Amino acid sequence: MATTPADRSPESTLAFFREGYRFISTRCERYDTDIFTARLLLEQTIFLRGREAAELFYDTERFRRAGAAPKRGQRTLTGQGGVQGLDGAAHADRKAMFMSIMTPSAVARLGQLFADQWRSRLAGWGGTGPVVLRDEVGPLLLRAVCAWAGVPLPESEVVRRNAQMQAMIDGPAALGPRHWRGLRGRLRAERWIADVVERVRTGTLPAPAGSALAVIAEHRDADGRLLPRRVAAVELINVLRPTVAVDRYVVFAALALHDHPAWRDRVRTGDEPTEWFVQEVRRYYPFFPVAFARVRHSFEWQGHHFPKGRRVLLDLYGTNHHPRLWAEPEQFHPERFAGWRDDPYGFVPQGGGSHLGGHRCAGEWITIELMKQAVGLLAGAMDYQVPPQDLALNLSRVPTLPPSGFVLTGVRRAG
């Protein structure tokens, strides 16, 4: 049996929060391995990265999701009782519910709603002075996804509801005030959406047929029972919140266009270069760093022992930057996706494995469509300048963004 390297620190939690996206890869490189153990949140944990590790990690016969994610993440980011923490038949039933609303036509409609919101807002950007892209995109995405999902969103509530979504996204890997804001954001958003669900169920709010609101509010489990109101709220937020989180990818796409200006012309030439560009943004830039699971039953893998119940973390960011998977992984090269055949384990920005039967993000197609729309708008629908500002990414902060939020000046419609 192989000896699994163990981190030297008696407790690695503070280092995990301090080092962020680099924590796992730094130790994998230190020990020349893609597997090691360390204590995290006072619990012995196995850390993995790489394609083979991802293929193992998404084996639902060997791993479960129930009880895997830390409570702090459930209480801020994902909610309690949602699809991310289910296994077996319950997970399959809930995942099928989500997949039923992710049809190609539905995804395209959400992309168009977002583009329409952007163009409408663009008319007012020209006279407002500097525009902080990060502050603008979240509300655009929230308006679009609420309209798409059938969730009423009065204009007077956009700022408040966006702040709640942002707090949930920002809270799980934070300590202190950021985490507390995430807790408050989760509580208030669940109250809001639970009330919306109740109004649909009592007939006081019509939900468009086939909308996310209708599908989730009316969903019945294998025993014919409606989801508890709070769980239905969690699942509807699991449509809204990840869509708002795409604002980070949009900012990264703007940053990539700024750093690699030749791609502005290339993405105007057709869908294929835009696809390459979007996928490389998803690979290169940091989104969420890890995924959690627990060992279902004890087993051996490549000589390493996985005891029953042990928490396991897969390094998503590190896998997307693995030097044995990606040539020059720290360079931005969209051409690497020319002729790309989807590898569900080597490219895992939003999880790996199967969309339908596994734990890969159901909204991945939405993310790609929204990013394509944003890239097309940035490169073709508007002119702007990027003044001097702090655009450095702090990989110790999870999730991260340029400190400036990406400031634009001289914004106007493209002539």
N, C-alpha and C positions, 0 to 999 in steps of 0.2 A: 504494500500500500504506500502511495506517495505521501510525503509529509507536506501538508498544506501550510504555506507560510503564514505566520501570525504577526500582526502589527505589534510593535514593541510597547506601545502606550497601553497602560492598564485600562484606560477609558478614552475612546476616540471621539466622543460626541462634540466637544468643543472644537477639535481639529476639523471635523466634518463640516460644522457650520462656518468655520473660519476659512477653509480652503475651497468650499463650494464645488464647482464643476470639476476641479482638478484632484479632488481627494482620492478617488479610486485609482485613476490612471497613474498618479504620482507613485502610489504604492505598488501598483503592478509593475511599473518600470523599475522601481527600487529592488523588488524581489525577482524580477525577470519572470513574471508569471501573469496569467489572466485570472487567477483565483487566490484569495487570501482571506484570513479571518481577522476580525477585530471586534471589540466591544463597542456597541452603538446604543445609546439610550439605555445603558446599564444592561444590555443583553448581547450575548455572543451572536455574531452575525457573519455570514459568508458573503463576500463581495465578488462579483463576476464582471467580466467584460469580454467582447469579441463575438464573432459569429457563432462558433460552436457553443459558447456559453448561452447566447440568446436562444438558440434552438433548444437547448436543455431547459432553460428558464420557462419557455412557453409550452412545455410538455405538461398538460393538465392532469396527466396520470401521476406525475411526480410532485407537482406543486399545487397549492391552493392559494386563493387570494383572501379568504375569510380570515380576519385577525392578523393580516400581514402588515398593512399600512399603519404607521403610528397614529394614535388618536388625534394628535395635533393636526395632522393632515386631513383627517376625516372631518374635524370640526371647523376647518376653514375651507380647504380646496374642494374636496369631493362630496362632502356630506355623508351622513350615516344611513346605511340601508340601501345605498345605490348600487348600480351594476358593477362598479369596480371591485366591490368586496364580496361578490357572489361566486359560487362554483356550481359545477354540474348542471342539472336540469333547470335550476332556478336561474343560473346565469344564461343558459341557452335561451330560455323564454324571454328574459329581459333584454338580451342582446338582439333577439329577433324583433322585438318591439322597436328598438332604435333603428335597426337596419331597414325596417319597413318605410321609414320616412326619408331615407338617404338615396332615393331614386335619382338617376341622372337628370331627369327634368326638374326635380325639386332642388337639386344642388345648383343647377344652372339658374333657376329662378332666384335663389338666395344671392348668387353672384351678381345678378342683374339689379336686384334691390340695393345691394351695397354700392354698385357703380352709380346708380341713380342718386343715392344719397350723397356720394362724393361729388358728383357733378353739380348737384344743387348747392352744396356747401361751397364749392370752388368759386362760385359767383361772388361770394362775400369775402373770400380770403384776400382778394386784391387790395381792398381798402383798409385792411385791419393792421397793417404793419407786419412785424414778424409773426410767423405761424409756427407753433410747436406741434409737429406732426403727431407725436405720441398722445398729446392731449386731445387732438381732433379725431383720430381714427377710432378710438374706443366708442365714443358716442355714435359715430356713423354705423359701426358694426352692431351696436345694441339696437338702434332704431331698425336696422335692416332685419336682424334675426327675430326681433319681437313681431314685426309685421309678417315675416315668413312663418313664424311658429303660431300665430294667432293670439299672441299675448298683448292685451291692451297696454299701451305705453303713452300716456299724455306727455306732451312736450315739456310740461312743467316738472316732470319727474325724471327726465333723462339724466341730468347731472347726478342726482342722488342715486339712481339705480346703477349707473355706470360706476360710481364710487364704490358701491357695495360689491360689484363684480370684481373690480380692480383689487379691493382689499382681500377678497377670498384668494385671488391668484397670487398675491404678494405675501400672504401670511404664513403658509405652512413651514417654510424653511427659515423663518425669522424668529428672533427673540425680542421680547419687550413690546413696545408700542405697535410695531408692524404686525406682530402676531395678534395682539389684542384687537386691532382694527379688523383683522381677518375674521375673528370670532364674532364681532358685532355685525360685520357685513353679512356673514352666513346667516345669523339669527334673523336679521331684518329681511333679507331676501327670501328666506324660507317662509316667513310670515306673509310676505307679499304674494308669493306664488301659490302658497297653500290656499289663500283666499280666492285667487283666480280659479284654481282647480275646483274649489267648493262651489263657486258660482256656476261653473259649467255643469257640475253634477246636479245642482238644484234647478237648472234650467233658466237661471237669470242672466247668463252670459252665453250667447251662441258661439260655438267654436267651429271654424271652417272645417268641413269634412276633409280628412286626411292630413290636417295640420298636426304639428307636434303636440299642441295643446289638446286637441281632440283625441289623438292616439293615446297619449299618456293618461289623461284624465279618465278615459273609458277603458283602459287596458285591464284585463282580468287574467289572473294567474291560472295555473293548471287546475286549481280547485274552483275556478269560477269566481274568485273574489277580486273586487277592486283593490288596487294598491292603497294602503293607508294614505291618508291625505298628505302627511308629512313626507312619506317616501315618494309619492307622486310629485311633490314640490321639488325634492332632491333631484329626481330624474329630469324634470323640466329644466331646472337650473343646469343640469349636465348637458343640455343643449345650448342654453344661453351663454353660460360662463366660458366654455371653451371657444365659442365663436368670438366673444369679446377679446379673449386672449390672443387671437390672431393679430391684434394690433401690434404685438411684439414682432412677429414675423414681417409685418408691413414696414415697421421702422427698420428692421434689419435689411429688407429689400432696398429701401431708400439708401441706407448706408452702403450697400454693395454697389448700387448704381453710381453713387458718389465716388467710391474708391476705385471703381472699374468703369470709367465713363464710356469706353468703347462698347459696352454692353447696352447702352441706351439705344444705339442704332440697331444693334442686333435683335433686341427684343421687339422692335417695331416691324421686323421683316416677316414675322410669322409665328405660329403657335409653337413650333418645335423649339426654337431657341428660348422662348419664354418658359417652356416646360423645363429645359435644362437649367435655366437660371433659377427658377423657383425651387427645384429640387436641391440645387447646390446651396441655396440660402438655408434650406431646412437641414442640410447636412452640416454645413460649416458653422452656423451661428448657434449659440446656446439657447435652448428652450427649457424644458424640464429635464433634470439631470439623471434621475434614476427611476426604476420601477421596483415594487416590493412583492414578495411572495413568501410562503412558508412551505417547508418540506412536508409532503403529505404522508410519506412513509420512508423509513431509512433506506438508503441505497448507496452504491458506489458509482462514481463517475470518473473515468480517467485516473483511477487510483485514489481519488479523494472521497472521503466519507461525508455524507450528508445525513445527519441524524434527524429523526422525526421531530417536527415542530420547529426546526431551526429557521430563523428569519434569513432571507436571502435578498440581496440587492443586485440588480443588473444596471450597469453603467451605460445609459443610453448615449450620453454625450461622448464618452470614451470609446464606445463601439463605433460611432460615426466618425471618429478621428483615429481609429486603430491603424497603425502603420502597416500591418500585414493585410489589411482590407482595402486601404485607400492609398494610392500613390500620392506622395506629397500632401498628406492630410491637412497640414496647416496652411496650405495655399488654396485660394478660391479659384476653382477651375470648373465652370459649368459644363465644359465639353466632356467631362468624364461621364456625363449622363447620356451622351449620344449613343444610341443603340442599347441603352440600359434595359435589362430584363429585371423586373422587380424581384428583389431578394428579400423575403419577409424577415430574415434574420440578420442580414449584414447591414441593412439600412433601417434604423429604428428611431427616427425622430419622435414618433408618436406611438411607440410600442411596436412589437413584432408579432409574428405568427399570422393567424387567420383573422380576417375582419369578422366573419360570421360566427365561427365556432370558438375563437380564442379571445384574447384580451387586447387585441390591437384596436386603436381608437376608431370608433364608428364614424367620427366626423373628419377623418383624414381627407376624404375627397372634398369636403367643404373647405378645409384649410387650403388645399391646393387651388381650388377655384377662386377663393377670395384673394389669394396672393397673386394669381394671374391677373385678376381684374385690377388690383392695386398697381402692379408693375406696368401694365398697359397705360393706366392713368398717369402715373408718375413720368413715364417715358414719352407718352404721346399726346396727352390731353392738356398738359400744363407746362409752363415755363417757370423757372424759379432759380434763385441762387442759394448756395449754402455758405453762410458767413462763417468766419472762424469761431469755433466752439469746441467743447470737450466731447469728443465722440469715442473715447476709449471705453472698452468694455471691461468691467471689473468681474472677473470670473469667480471671485470670492462671494459675490452677491447673487443669491438665487431667489427668483429669476432676475436676470440682469437686463439692462438697457443702457444706451449712452446717457450719461448724466444730463446732457442738455435736452434730451427728448427729441432731438433732431429738429433744429430750428431752420425754417425756410424764410427767405425774404424775396421781395419782388414777385410774388406769386401772381400769375395771370393765366388766362386760357391760352393754349398754344395757338399761334397765329397760322 
